[in-house]
Amino acid sequence: MLTIVVFLPVLVGIGLLLVPEARRRLVAGIWITTTAVDLALLVALWIDYAAGGGRSTGAGAVAGPASGTGAIGYETNIAWMPTLGSGYHVGVDGLSLPLAAMTALLFLACAIYSVRQDHRPRAHAALFLFLQTVSLGLFVSLDLILFFVFFDLSIVGMYFIIAVWGHGNAARSALQFFLYTFIGSLALLLGFIVLYLASDPHTFDIVELIRQDPLKNDPLVGGLALLTISIGLAVKTPTVPFHTWLPPAHTDAPAPGSVILAGVLLKMGAYGFVRIAMPILPGPWRSYAMVFVIVGVVSVLYGALVAMAQTNFKRMVAYTSVNHMGYIILGLGAAGLAAGTNPQAANLAVTGAVTQMVSHGLLTGALFLLAGVLFARGHSYEMAEYGGLARTAPRFAALTAVAVFGSLGLPGLSGFIAEFQIFTGSLGAAPIPTALALLGILITAALLLRMLAQVFLGPERQPTAGAELGSGTLGDLRPRELLSVAPLLVLAVVIGVFPRFLLDLIEPAAHALITLVAAGTQ
């Protein structure tokens, strides 16, 4: 079942290439149907997994032997390159299943938003379906080579989306994105090879590497392996100082491309820390946990301060992504500090970090779709050119406000649930860095509220390049735009008010992960 979920989109995408280019509505219908079916299958897997179905009884858990606690579900392990100790090994647990479901939802939102795509719609849909398979494949991978293949293919897919369907300096931004992230992936591969050579017998299997802890008696090599793996993941996340590719890539990407870039591809880096770096290198992670705490805090503050200086709506949202991903790194680093002395706090920090991955995907995905609406109407992202849109586009204003309040951590929305857990779990282990990171919330609140006041309140303004925003109901959200954005924000509200269904899935896997990290040699 899991293999069907992963490869269904790309198989349909290949079939789409046989559909005549002129059949735009047919292409859009097939794309939407495929993403909807994939999401429905993942929801079914979630329900069954939560009820105890699909759990493995052999390897049991990625982070421990107890079946039913962080256990792998729907596991498939087929020999692929046996001489290298690499196989097609996939499965899900409480760390990966929420991200896989969020990925499917975001791709469905992009499909609905792109119904009226008129520039090479067939290739556009096929490329997004390819990216969906690559993204889902990465989140369910339990083999380092398989993880790396999907990791690299995501770079290729996003490069073409930015270069072909972007605007502004799209070709340059796409090339910068490709070079930065590809170099990062080479560092990641180097770290994987170190783990392979250190294991006995040699293997790339993540579950087996966790069981062996191959570098537990070699802190120097373990630290170097953690460094190379962390650089590769930090570029993709991205954290300061590896973030410079992100703002131009977002600014020049089409709206659906920005949604997948921020909502999904950035999570690949953050997910790599909890799936690979922490459980396979528990000792080095604990030894260098404070480094990750500091990097997280710097990313939080730098992202918020630079976002405040932006006049371009899309660049502002891009820098808030650096800020929000910093909270994740802070939480994971603090979990390493607290794992041996306060496992409950460490568990809370990891749970908050994974919840933040889901929350950021939903809220920032919605904001980038809304940025696309703004650009489609006014042909500009400059916030100073807009004003009074709450009167001419009330639905647009209302949904933007919900996304903004969620991003700044207002209670009742998913951002609050995630950030509260991160801060609560981190405060005891790293009180001063956590206190500094709290300033990031204040700065983010100030810049987002200022944006709301400038764009939606006051006298009416609109760019001279396009007058559609001020033309009555035509300026507000159209049905396809509403259907693409509203479900993301509804789910953010549901998580904010009734988070138990998500936390019940994440917490056992987080507990198993912390048990591993706590056992690591310092």
C-alpha positions in Angstrom: 0.0 0.0 0.0 2.8 2.5 0.9 4.6 1.9 -2.4 1.4 2.6 -4.2 1.0 5.9 -2.3 4.5 6.9 -3.2 4.6 6.0 -6.9 1.0 6.6 -8.0 1.7 10.3 -8.7 4.7 9.8 -11.0 3.0 7.0 -12.9 0.0 9.2 -13.6 2.4 12.0 -14.5 4.0 9.8 -17.1 0.6 9.0 -18.5 -0.3 12.7 -18.6 2.4 13.2 -21.2 0.2 11.2 -23.6 -2.7 13.7 -23.2 -2.8 16.4 -25.9 -1.5 19.7 -24.7 -4.7 21.5 -25.7 -6.8 19.4 -23.2 -6.0 21.7 -20.3 -9.2 20.8 -18.3 -8.5 17.1 -18.7 -5.0 17.5 -17.5 -6.1 19.6 -14.5 -8.9 17.0 -13.7 -6.5 14.1 -13.7 -3.9 16.0 -11.6 -6.5 16.9 -8.9 -8.0 13.5 -8.9 -4.6 11.8 -8.4 -3.5 14.1 -5.6 -6.9 13.6 -3.9 -6.7 9.8 -4.1 -3.2 9.9 -2.8 -4.2 12.0 0.2 -7.2 9.7 0.9 -4.9 6.7 0.9 -2.6 8.4 3.4 -5.5 9.3 5.6 -6.5 5.7 5.6 -3.0 4.6 6.5 -3.0 7.2 9.3 -6.2 5.9 10.8 -5.1 2.3 10.5 -1.7 3.0 12.0 -3.2 5.0 14.9 -5.4 2.0 15.6 -2.4 -0.3 15.8 -2.5 -1.7 12.3 0.4 -2.1 9.9 3.0 -2.2 12.7 6.2 -4.2 12.1 7.1 -7.1 14.4 10.6 -7.7 13.2 12.8 -4.5 13.3 9.9 -3.1 15.4 10.9 0.5 15.7 13.4 2.9 14.2 14.2 4.2 17.6 13.7 1.1 19.8 12.7 -2.5 19.9 9.3 -2.1 21.6 6.6 -2.8 19.0 3.8 -0.3 19.2 6.0 2.5 20.5 7.5 4.5 17.7 7.1 1.3 15.6 7.5 1.3 11.8 4.3 0.7 10.0 3.7 -0.7 6.5 7.3 -1.8 6.2 8.7 -3.1 2.9 12.4 -4.2 2.6 13.5 -5.5 -0.7 17.1 -6.1 -1.8 18.2 -3.4 -4.3 22.0 -3.3 -4.3 22.8 -6.1 -1.9 26.6 -5.9 -2.4 26.4 -2.3 -1.1 24.0 -3.2 1.7 21.3 -1.0 0.3 17.7 -1.9 -0.3 14.3 -0.5 -1.1 13.4 -0.1 2.6 10.4 2.0 3.3 8.0 2.5 6.2 6.3 5.1 8.3 6.1 6.1 12.0 5.0 9.0 14.0 7.8 11.2 12.7 7.2 10.6 9.0 3.5 9.9 8.6 2.4 13.5 9.6 4.8 15.0 7.1 3.7 12.6 4.4 0.1 13.5 4.9 0.9 17.3 5.0 2.9 16.8 1.7 -0.1 15.2 0.0 -2.4 18.0 1.2 -0.1 20.7 -0.1 0.2 19.0 -3.5 -3.6 18.8 -3.7 -3.8 22.5 -2.9 -1.3 23.3 -5.6 -3.3 21.2 -8.1 -6.5 23.1 -7.4 -4.8 26.5 -7.5 -3.2 25.6 -10.9 -6.5 24.7 -12.6 -6.1 27.7 -15.0 -2.4 27.1 -15.7 -2.0 28.0 -19.4 1.7 27.8 -19.9 2.6 24.2 -20.8 0.0 22.8 -18.4 0.8 19.2 -19.2 4.5 19.4 -18.3 3.6 21.6 -15.3 1.2 18.9 -13.9 3.6 16.0 -14.7 6.5 17.8 -13.0 4.5 18.4 -9.8 3.4 14.8 -9.8 7.0 13.7 -10.1 7.9 16.0 -7.2 5.1 14.5 -5.1 6.5 11.0 -5.6 10.0 12.2 -4.8 8.8 14.0 -1.6 6.7 11.1 -0.3 9.5 8.7 -1.1 12.0 10.7 1.0 9.7 10.8 4.0 9.2 7.0 4.0 12.8 6.0 3.2 14.6 3.8 5.7 17.7 3.5 3.6 20.4 6.2 3.2 20.9 5.7 -0.5 17.2 5.7 -1.1 16.9 8.9 1.0 19.7 10.5 -1.0 18.2 9.6 -4.4 14.9 11.2 -3.5 16.8 14.1 -1.8 18.7 14.9 -5.1 15.7 14.3 -7.4 13.7 17.0 -5.5 16.5 19.5 -6.4 16.1 18.7 -10.1 12.3 18.9 -10.0 12.3 22.2 -8.2 15.0 23.7 -10.5 12.7 23.2 -13.6 9.7 24.6 -11.8 11.4 27.8 -10.9 13.3 28.1 -14.2 10.4 27.4 -16.6 7.3 28.8 -14.7 9.0 31.4 -12.5 9.2 35.2 -13.1 11.7 37.9 -12.6 15.2 36.5 -12.5 13.9 33.0 -12.5 16.8 31.4 -14.4 19.4 32.9 -12.1 17.4 32.0 -8.9 16.9 28.5 -10.1 20.6 28.0 -10.8 21.5 29.4 -7.4 19.1 27.1 -5.7 20.4 24.1 -7.7 24.1 24.8 -7.0 23.6 25.5 -3.3 21.5 22.5 -2.5 23.4 20.2 -4.8 26.7 21.0 -3.1 24.9 20.4 0.2 23.8 17.0 -1.0 27.4 16.1 -1.7 28.3 16.8 1.9 25.3 14.7 2.9 26.5 11.8 0.7 30.0 12.0 2.2 28.5 11.6 5.7 26.5 8.6 4.5 29.6 7.0 3.2 31.4 7.5 6.5 28.5 5.7 8.3 28.6 2.9 5.7 32.3 2.3 6.2 32.0 2.4 10.0 29.2 -0.2 10.1 29.9 -3.9 10.4 28.6 -5.5 8.3 28.6 -2.5 5.9 25.1 -1.2 5.3 23.1 1.8 4.3 20.0 0.6 6.1 18.9 3.2 8.6 17.3 0.7 11.1 20.4 -1.4 11.1 22.7 1.6 11.5 20.6 2.7 14.5 21.0 -0.8 16.0 24.8 -0.8 15.5 25.5 2.8 16.5 28.7 2.3 14.4 30.7 5.4 15.6 29.9 5.1 19.3 33.6 4.4 20.1 35.1 6.9 17.7 34.0 10.5 18.8 36.3 12.2 16.3 35.0 10.4 13.2 31.5 10.6 14.7 31.8 14.4 15.0 33.0 14.7 11.4 30.2 12.5 10.2 27.7 14.7 12.0 29.3 17.8 10.6 29.0 16.7 7.0 25.5 15.3 7.4 24.4 18.5 9.2 25.8 20.8 6.5 23.9 18.9 3.8 20.7 19.1 5.8 21.2 22.7 7.0 21.5 23.9 3.4 18.1 22.3 2.6 16.4 23.4 5.8 17.9 26.2 5.5 19.6 27.6 8.6 21.9 30.6 8.8 24.4 30.9 7.2 23.3 28.5 4.5 20.0 30.3 3.8 21.0 32.8 1.0 19.6 30.8 -1.8 16.1 30.8 -0.3 14.8 34.4 -0.7 15.5 34.8 -4.5 14.2 31.3 -5.1 11.0 32.1 -3.4 10.6 35.5 -4.9 11.0 34.3 -8.5 9.2 30.9 -8.2 5.6 30.6 -9.2 3.2 30.4 -6.2 2.7 26.6 -6.3 6.5 26.2 -6.5 7.0 28.4 -3.5 4.4 26.3 -1.6 6.2 23.1 -2.2 9.6 24.7 -1.7 8.7 26.1 1.7 6.1 23.5 2.8 7.8 20.3 1.7 11.4 20.7 0.5 12.5 22.7 3.6 11.1 19.9 5.8 13.4 17.4 4.1 16.3 18.9 5.8 14.6 19.2 9.2 13.3 15.7 8.9 16.8 14.4 8.1 17.9 15.5 11.6 15.3 13.4 13.4 15.4 10.5 11.0 19.2 10.2 10.5 21.5 12.5 12.5 19.9 12.1 15.9 19.2 8.3 16.0 22.3 7.1 14.1 24.8 9.5 15.8 23.3 9.9 19.3 26.6 10.4 21.1 27.9 13.2 18.7 24.4 14.8 18.8 24.5 15.1 22.5 28.1 16.3 22.5 27.4 19.1 20.0 23.8 19.8 20.9 24.6 23.4 22.1 26.0 24.2 18.6 22.6 23.3 17.1 20.8 25.4 19.8 23.0 28.4 18.9 22.4 27.9 15.2 18.7 27.7 15.8 18.6 30.9 17.9 20.7 32.8 15.3 18.3 31.6 12.6 15.3 32.7 14.6 16.5 36.2 15.3 18.2 36.8 12.0 15.2 35.6 10.0 12.8 37.8 11.9 15.0 40.9 11.8 15.7 40.6 8.1 12.1 39.9 7.4 11.2 43.1 9.1 13.3 45.0 6.7 11.6 43.6 3.6 9.2 45.6 1.4 8.5 42.7 -0.9 5.6 40.5 0.5 7.1 37.2 -0.8 10.6 37.9 0.4 9.2 38.7 3.8 7.4 35.4 4.0 10.6 33.7 2.8 12.7 35.1 5.7 10.0 34.2 8.2 10.6 30.6 7.0 14.2 30.9 8.1 12.9 32.2 11.4 10.4 29.3 11.9 12.9 26.6 10.8 15.2 28.0 13.5 12.7 27.1 16.2 12.9 23.5 14.9 16.7 23.4 15.2 16.5 25.0 18.6 14.1 22.3 19.8 16.2 19.4 18.5 19.4 20.8 19.9 17.8 21.4 23.3 16.5 17.8 23.2 20.1 16.6 22.8 21.0 18.6 25.9 18.1 17.4 28.0 18.0 13.7 26.8 20.2 12.4 29.6 18.8 14.5 32.5 15.2 15.4 31.6 13.8 13.0 29.0 10.3 14.4 29.4 11.5 17.9 28.4 13.5 16.4 25.5 10.4 14.5 24.3 8.4 17.7 24.5 11.0 19.6 22.4 11.1 16.9 19.7 7.3 16.7 19.6 7.1 20.4 19.2 9.7 20.4 16.5 7.8 17.9 14.4 4.6 19.7 15.1 6.3 22.9 13.9 7.2 21.2 10.6 3.6 20.4 10.0 2.3 23.8 11.2 4.8 25.7 9.1 3.9 23.7 6.0 0.3 24.5 6.3 0.6 28.2 7.3 3.4 29.2 5.0 1.9 27.2 2.2 -1.3 29.3 2.6 0.7 32.5 2.7 2.6 31.7 -0.5 -0.7 30.9 -2.3 -2.1 34.2 -1.1 1.1 35.9 -2.4 0.4 34.3 -5.7 -3.2 35.8 -5.7 -1.7 39.2 -4.9 0.8 39.0 -7.8 -1.9 37.6 -10.2 -4.0 40.7 -9.6 -1.6 43.5 -9.1 1.6 42.1 -10.8 3.7 43.3 -7.9 4.8 42.0 -4.5 5.7 45.4 -3.2 3.5 46.0 -0.1 3.7 49.8 -0.3 1.7 49.6 -3.6 -1.3 48.1 -1.8 -3.8 49.4 0.7 -7.4 49.1 1.9 -7.8 45.6 0.4 -10.0 44.5 3.4 -12.8 46.4 1.7 -12.4 45.3 -1.8 -11.2 41.7 -1.1 -12.6 40.7 2.4 -12.1 36.9 1.9 -8.5 37.4 0.8 -7.9 39.7 3.9 -9.6 37.2 6.3 -7.6 34.2 5.2 -4.3 36.2 5.2 -5.1 37.3 8.7 -5.6 33.7 9.9 -2.3 32.6 8.3 -0.5 35.6 9.8 -1.9 35.0 13.3 -1.0 31.3 13.1 2.6 32.2 12.0 3.1 34.5 15.0 1.9 31.8 17.4 -1.6 33.0 18.4 -3.4 30.5 20.7 -6.0 28.5 18.9 -3.8 27.9 15.9 -1.2 25.3 15.1 1.8 27.6 15.5 1.0 28.1 19.2 0.9 24.3 19.9 4.3 23.8 18.1 6.1 26.8 19.6 4.8 26.3 23.1 6.1 22.8 23.2 9.5 23.8 21.8 9.9 26.6 24.3 8.7 24.5 27.3 11.0 21.6 26.3 14.0 23.9 25.7 13.8 26.3 28.6 15.3 24.0 31.2 18.2 22.8 29.1 19.1 26.1 27.4 17.5 28.9 29.3 19.4 31.9 27.9 19.1 30.8 24.2 15.4 30.0 24.6 14.8 33.4 26.2 16.5 35.1 23.3 14.5 33.0 20.8 11.3 34.3 22.5 12.3 37.7 21.1 11.8 36.2 17.6 8.1 35.9 18.3 7.8 39.6 19.2 9.7 40.7 16.1 7.6 38.3 13.9 4.4 39.6 15.4 5.5 43.2 14.8 6.4 42.7 11.1 3.4 40.6 10.2 0.9 43.0 11.9 2.6 45.9 10.2 2.1 44.1 6.9 -1.6 43.5 7.6 -2.1 47.2 8.5 -0.2 48.4 5.4 -1.8 46.1 2.8 -5.4 45.7 4.1 -6.2 48.8 6.1 -6.1 52.5 5.5 -6.8 54.3 2.1 -7.2 52.1 -0.9 -4.1 51.7 -3.1 -3.3 49.4 -6.0 -0.4 49.0 -8.4 -0.7 50.9 -11.7 0.3 47.7 -13.5 -3.0 46.1 -12.6 -6.4 47.3 -11.4 -8.1 44.0 -10.8 -7.8 44.1 -7.0 -9.9 47.3 -6.9 -12.6 46.1 -9.2 -15.3 44.9 -6.7 -15.9 41.2 -6.3 -13.5 40.3 -9.1 -10.7 41.3 -6.9 -11.5 38.8 -4.1 -10.6 35.1 -4.0 -12.0 33.0 -6.8 -13.5 29.5 -6.0 -10.3 27.7 -7.0 -8.2 30.0 -4.9 -10.5 29.7 -1.9 -10.6 25.9 -2.2 -6.8 25.7 -2.3 -6.1 28.0 0.6 -9.0 27.5 3.0 -8.4 23.8 3.8 -4.8 24.5 4.9 -6.0 27.1 7.4 -8.9 25.0 8.6 -6.5 22.2 9.4 -4.2 24.7 11.2 -7.2 25.8 13.3 -8.2 22.1 14.0 -4.6 21.4 15.2 -4.6 24.5 17.3 -7.9 23.6 19.0 -7.8 19.8 18.9 -4.1 18.8 18.6 -4.5 15.4 20.3 -4.9 13.4 17.0 -1.6 14.7 15.8 0.3 14.6 19.1 -0.8 11.0 19.8 0.9 10.0 16.6 4.2 12.0 17.2 4.8 11.5 20.9 5.5 7.8 20.9 8.1 8.2 18.1 9.6 11.2 19.8 9.9 9.2 23.1 11.6 6.4 21.3 14.0 8.8 19.6 14.9 10.4 22.9 15.5 7.0 24.5 18.1 6.4 21.8 19.8 9.8 22.1 19.9 9.4 25.9 21.7 6.2 25.5 24.4 7.7 23.2 27.9 8.0 24.4 28.9 11.6 25.0 
